[in-house]
Amino acid sequence: MTEIKRRVLMDKDAPNRSTAIVNGQSSNVLNWDDVRFSWAYPKYKKMLGNFWTPFEINMGTDVKQFNNLTDEEKKTFKKVIGLLALLDSVQTDYAGKVADYLTDSSLNALMIILAQQEVIHNHSYSYILSSLVSKDEQDRIFDFWRTEPVLEKRNEFVLKGYEQFAENPTIENMLDSIVYDVILEGLFFYSGFSFFYHLAREQKMVATSTMINYINRDEQLHVDLFVKIYKELLEEYPEYDTPERATKVEGIFREAAALEIEWANDVIGNKIDGLDVEDVEDYIYFYANVRCNQLGYERPFEGYRKNPLKWIKAYEDVDLGKTDFFEQKSRQYVKVNVQDNGFDDL
């Protein structure tokens, strides 16, 4: 196995433009006009263009609506928020660990922005809950991951891939960890997202769904960034681009889809009027195929080439310069005082 060395803080004998994505030489001076990868600067501009904060979103209407949700809707709402908070917490740390080993200073910069966006995502869940429930209830929701067995299985699945890289930074372990990252950001969020988009479709909790839409938009960029890094690694280390790796990755996606479907049945099941869990299952298979194929491998599930939740496209397809309902709505928000979460509007 090829070990990966940490990026040096400064190297005056190396060029500014890195010589490799990992284990290369670079002064570590970032000059955006002299970087190795042509896609890095456009990605940087796109990530900056996505900048947002939870404070921009007025939760007043959601506060009024929350107690009118059904008991099952409230229960699912809380469980999904608890899940997302855990995953984004892990993601912040993982991005920093990857950044430590990327020789290229532009990619290191992108990882730092990515980690900062994950912090904003995590803050948004606190912001939502502080608007809707008591502090004690918020603390309980943030501890769901400790006691929910279905959630625990999903967490262990991703964490083992991350920990292998953190404890033994090799090319193979970095490649594997990126696969798990694409699953976390590009699949494990998506049944939860579908629940919030369903509420928005019913004109419920639209402010929360706006925030989820922003998070969804960021995660699409994050997935694309990690896919690019994955492919650049294979380009520089072609000995790892093997049929055995393809089989391994496809198997990981099959296991991931099974875990996500188990979670979807636990939190959505047949309990949410208007959201069919069988459609959500097909949606998970569809995205497992999309993400595995993005990494350059065969789709692990026969069929599932079309999004079964056609209505959801208006909410999630926001990475192509399109304007959707939430984009239009968000520009109309008046920024509220940091301390009031929109309560003055009650």
N, C-alpha and C positions, 0 to 999 in steps of 0.2 A: 504494500500500500504506500502511496506517495503522501508523505506528511506535508502539511501546509504550514508555512512559517508566518508569524505575525508581521504585519506591516510595520516598518520602522518609522519612527517619528519624523526624522529628517535625514536625507542622504545627499550631501552636496556633490557627490561624484556621479549621481544618477541623473538621467534626463527627467524633465517635468512630465512628458508623455510616458506613461508606463510601458514596460516591455511585455507584460503579461497580466492576466486578470488576477492570478495568485502566483506567489513565488517568483514574482518579477522584480524589476528594479524601477524605482521612481523616487524623485526628490521629495515627493509628497507635497510639492507646491501645486496648487490647483489653478490652472489657467484654462478657462473654458474654451479658448480658441486653440488649445494645444492638448487635446485629450485623445485617448486611443480609440474610443468607440463613438462612432458618428451619431448613434441614437441617444447618447447620454444627455446632451444638452437639451434636445427637444423634450426628453422625459423630465428633466429638471424644470423646464418652463411649464410643462403640463401639471406637475405636482404643485408648483407654486400657484398656478392658476386655480387650483382646487382649494386654496386656503379658506378656512371657515372656523368659527368657534361656536360652541353651544349657546353663548350669550346672545347671539343674533336671533335666536328663535324664541318667540313668545309662547310660553306653555299655558297661558290663561285658559284657552278653550279646552285643551286637553284636561286640565284640572276639573273643569265643569263636567266633562264627559266621563271621566274615569269611573266614578261611582255608579254610572249607568250601564257600564259593561256587564255582561253576564258573569256569573261566578267563574265559569270555565275560561272566559276571555281574560279575566283578571289574573287567574292562576297561570295561564299560558304566558301572558304578558310578563309577569314577574319572573317566571322560569327562564324565558328566552333572554331577558335582560341580564339575568344572573349568568347565563352561559356566555353571552357576548362579552361581559365584563372580564370574565376569566380568560377567554381566548385572546383578547386584546392586551391584557396584562402580560401574558406569556410572549406575545408577539413583539412587544417593545423590547424585551430583553434579548430575544433571539436576533432581532435586526442588529443590535449592538455587537453581538458575538460574531455575526457574519462580517460586519464592517471591519472588525479587527484584522481580518485575514485578506481583505481585498487590496491588492497592491495599488490598483488604480484609484487616484484621489477623487476623481469625479464620481465613481461608484460608491466610494466611502461617503461622499457628500449626500448622494441619493439615499443611502441607508439611514443617515442621520435624519433627513427630512421624513423618511418613512416612519422611523421610530417616533418622531415628534407627532406625526399624524395619528399614530396608534395611541399616544398619550391623550390627544384630543378626543379620540373615540371613547377611550375609557372614561374620560371626564364627562362626556355626554351622557353616559349611563347614570352616573351620580347625579347629574343635573336633572335628568328626567325623573329619577326616583325621588330626589329631594323636593320636587314639585308635587308629587302625587301621594307619597306615603310618609309615615313617621320615620324618624331616624332609626328606631329599633327595627322597624320592618325593613328598611333599607339594608341595615347590617345583616339581617337574616337572609335577604335575597342574595347579597354578596357572598354568603356562606353556603349557598346551595351546592356548590361543587364538592363540598366536604361530605355530603350525606346522600346525594343522588347517585345510585349505582349505575344507571344508564349513562349519566354524564361522566362518571368516573372512568368508565371503559373508554369513552371517546377521548378524554384527556390523556389517559395513559398511552393511547395509541399514538398521538402526536408527540407527546413529551419524550417517548423513547427514541424517536428519530432525532429530535433536537439534542437530547442529552448525549447520544452517541457522538455527534459532531462536537459538542462542547467539551466532552471528556477526551476525545481522540480525533483531533482535526486532521483528517485526511481528505484527499480528493473524493474518494468513494463516499465517505460519511457526509461531506458537504453536499454532494449530489443528492444523496438520500434525504438529507434534511430539507433541501429545497423542494423535493417532491411532497414532503409532509407540510411544508409551508403553503404550497399551492393548494393542497387539500384544505388546510385550515382557512386560508383567506378566500379560496375560490369554490369551496363546497360546504364546509361545516357551518358557515354563516347562513347559507341560503334558504334552508327551511325556516329559520327564524325570520329572515327578511320577508319571506312570502307571507308569514302571519301578519306582520305589520303592514305590508302592502294591501293585504286583504282588508284589514281594518280601514285603511285609507279609502279603499274602493267603496266601503260602506259609509264613508264620511265620518269615520271615528278616529280620534287620536291622530289627526293630520299633522300636528306639530312634531310629534314623536316620529311619525313616518317620514317627515321631511329630514329629520336628523339621520334616520336610517338610510335614506336616499343618499345623503352626503357621504356617509360611511361606505355604502355600497360603491359609490363612484370612486372613492379612494382605493378600496380593495381591488377594484378592477385594474387600477394602475399598478398596485403592488404586485398582483399576480403577473402582470405583463413584465415588470422589472425582473422578478425572480426567474421567469421563463427565459428571458434574455441572458441572464447570468448563467443559468443552467446550460444553455446552448453554447455560450462562449467557453465554458469549462470543457464541454465535450469537444469543441473545436480545437482547444489547446491540448487536450489530453484524449485523443481519439481512441486510445487503447481501452477506455472505459465505455465507449459507444458500441456495446455488444448486444447480441440477441438475448443473452442472459439478463442484462440490465433491463431490456424491454419487457421481458417476461416478469421480472421482479416488480417493475413499476406498475404494470397492468394489474398484478396481484394486489399491490398496495391499494390501488384505487377500488378494486372490488371489495376489499375489506372495509375501506373507508365508507363506501356507499351503504354497505350493510349496517354499519354503526350509525350513520346519519338517518337511515330509514327507521332503525329501532328508536332513535331519539324522536323523530317526527311522530311516530305512533304513540310515544309516551306523552308528548306535550300537545299534539294536535289531535291525533286519533280521529274519532268521529264526534268530537266534542264541540267543534267550532262550526256553527251554521254557515253554509256557503263556501267552506273550504274543505274540499274532499281530500282526505289523506292519501287516497290512491293516486290522485293527480300530483300530490306533493312527492310521493314515491317516484313517479315517472320523471318529475322535475329533477330529482336527485340523480337518477340514472342518466338523464340528459346532460347534467352539468359534470358528472363524473366522466362521461365521454368527451365533453368539450375540453376539460382541463387536461386529461391524459393526452388527448390529441394535440393540444397546444405545446406540450412538452416534446412532441415528435413521435408519439407511439400510437399504436392501433387503439381504437375505441374498445374498452373492455366489455361493453354490453351491446349485444346485437340489437339493431334498430335504435330507437331513442335518438333520432337525428333532428327532431323538431321539439321546440319548447312546448310542453303540454299546457302550460299556464300562459296562454297567448295574451291575456289581459295584463300580465305582469310586465310586458315589454315597455309599456308607457312609464313604468316606474324605475326599471333597472337599466335600461339601455341609454346611458347618459355619458358614455365615454367617447362619443364620436362627434362632439360639437352640437348635439341635438338639444333642443329645449323641450322639457317636459313639464307636466303639471307642477311638480315640486319646484323646478327652477323658476317658473313664472311666479309661483306663490312666494318663494323665499325672497325675491327681490322687493316684495311689497312689505316685508316685515320691518317694523321700526325697532331698532336695537333697544333693548330694555336695560334698566339698571342691573348690574351684576347681582345685586342682593335680592331682587324682587321676583325673578323668574316669571314675571308677567302677572303677579297676584293683584297689582293695581287695577287690572282689567276685570276682576271678578265683580 
